[in-house]
Amino acid sequence: MSPARRRMVPAFMGVAGLDVPDRIGIDRTTLLYLGAPQPTTAGTLDAPARRLLHLVDAQRGGLSVYESAAGLGLPYCVVRLMTASLASRGLLEAHDPPAPADLPDIELLEVVLNGLRAL
């Protein structure tokens, strides 16, 4: 087994050059979707931001900020700031997760699951 590689650049440096909005409405469970493609700003992104956009694009659905942080191997706080910056530029769309009242009824899901198991 090879020894773990140490980062050459600390994770907080990933947000050093970002234009972060004053108010950040991004939480751990905020779902990320790819925004409208903007070729003029995509070329100015650093590697972690491009990796985040690629990760969200590959998911093809909502990916939470926590899942994105795990996929990138970066701390949540770094990905939160990066997400806020990309969302303010229109490259990412950030949506609140569905409220528990909007989710399907658990009892109904159990009935469907039991019916599928009986097949």
Phi and psi in degrees as a GROMACS rama.xvg file:
@    title "Ramachandran Plot"
@    xaxis  label "Phi"
@    yaxis  label "Psi"
@TYPE xy
-82.5357  149.052  SER-2
-67.1948  151.122  PRO-3
-64.5617  136.613  ALA-4
-82.3387  136.835  ARG-5
-89.9577  143.095  ARG-6
-66.0285  138.584  ARG-7
-79.8772  -31.7364  MET-8
-120.042  130.347  VAL-9
-60.8795  150.841  PRO-10
-60.9528  -34.2981  ALA-11
-66.4208  -17.7757  PHE-12
-71.0691  -14.4146  MET-13
-66.4106  -18.0241  GLY-14
-112.531  9.9943  VAL-15
-61.9657  -38.8978  ALA-16
-102.649  11.8422  GLY-17
-82.8159  146.994  LEU-18
-91.3942  95.8075  ASP-19
-92.1545  130.699  VAL-20
-64.4406  158.883  PRO-21
-63.1439  -39.7908  ASP-22
-112.479  123.883  ARG-23
-108.414  114.567  ILE-24
-100.481  34.3886  GLY-25
-106.342  130.282  ILE-26
-121.378  175.864  ASP-27
-59.996  -36.9872  ARG-28
-96.357  5.09658  THR-29
-60.4008  132.45  THR-30
-91.4999  133.632  LEU-31
-106.117  137.243  LEU-32
-131.421  153.641  TYR-33
-70.2577  132.69  LEU-34
-85.2599  -168.18  GLY-35
-68.9398  135.231  ALA-36
-66.6702  132.618  PRO-37
-129.869  94.9263  GLN-38
-61.5834  -25.623  PRO-39
-71.3617  -34.028  THR-40
-92.9978  -20.7648  THR-41
-64.5495  -31.4883  ALA-42
-74.1659  -17.7293  GLY-43
-94.2255  2.9693  THR-44
-80.0219  148.37  LEU-45
-82.3903  173.63  ASP-46
-60.2402  -45.7582  ALA-47
-61.8783  -37.4932  PRO-48
-66.8601  -40.694  ALA-49
-64.7323  -38.7048  ARG-50
-65.1017  -38.3912  ARG-51
-63.9781  -45.6111  LEU-52
-61.7764  -40.0269  LEU-53
-65.7762  -40.6493  HIS-54
-63.3574  -44.6215  LEU-55
-66.9514  -39.1008  VAL-56
-65.1733  -40.2243  ASP-57
-68.1908  -27.7389  ALA-58
-70.6045  -33.4817  GLN-59
61.6698  15.4488  ARG-60
-156.177  -170.565  GLY-61
-69.6319  129.155  GLY-62
-121.535  125.482  LEU-63
-73.3083  162.076  SER-64
-63.6315  -38.3197  VAL-65
-63.2677  -43.7406  TYR-66
-64.0153  -37.6952  GLU-67
-64.3559  -42.3783  SER-68
-62.1601  -41.832  ALA-69
-65.9652  -41.6374  ALA-70
-65.3256  -32.2514  GLY-71
-89.0061  -16.9283  LEU-72
72.6231  28.3908  GLY-73
-116.709  155.129  LEU-74
-62.601  151.729  PRO-75
-56.4459  -42.7248  TYR-76
-63.3715  -34.6838  CYS-77
-69.0103  -45.1585  VAL-78
-68.0135  -32.8594  VAL-79
-62.7894  -45.9051  ARG-80
-67.588  -40.1001  LEU-81
-63.8328  -41.1105  MET-82
-63.6263  -43.3379  THR-83
-61.4507  -40.479  ALA-84
-66.0452  -46.0584  SER-85
-67.2603  -34.7302  LEU-86
-69.1462  -36.4588  ALA-87
-68.6104  -23.9478  SER-88
-89.9161  -4.44673  ARG-89
85.8906  6.02696  GLY-90
-81.8511  -24.6444  LEU-91
-127.098  149.654  LEU-92
-111.515  130.651  GLU-93
-111.768  125.365  ALA-94
-124.995  142.082  HIS-95
-67.3163  146.937  ASP-96
-67.1714  159.588  PRO-97
-63.1061  144.156  PRO-98
-70.0665  151.216  ALA-99
-55.4999  -30.4971  PRO-100
-68.7072  -23.8274  ALA-101
-86.0919  -10.5129  ASP-102
-79.7034  155.985  LEU-103
-64.4419  156.114  PRO-104
-68.0298  132.341  ASP-105
-62.4011  -40.5025  ILE-106
-62.4105  -39.7958  GLU-107
-64.6783  -42.2886  LEU-108
-63.4076  -37.5261  LEU-109
-66.1071  -38.6146  GLU-110
-63.5041  -44.4725  VAL-111
-63.8286  -43.9697  VAL-112
-62.5272  -43.2752  LEU-113
-63.9937  -38.2708  ASN-114
-64.4986  -39.7432  GLY-115
-66.6325  -38.3365  LEU-116
-65.0117  -31.3862  ARG-117
-74.2149  -16.0198  ALA-118
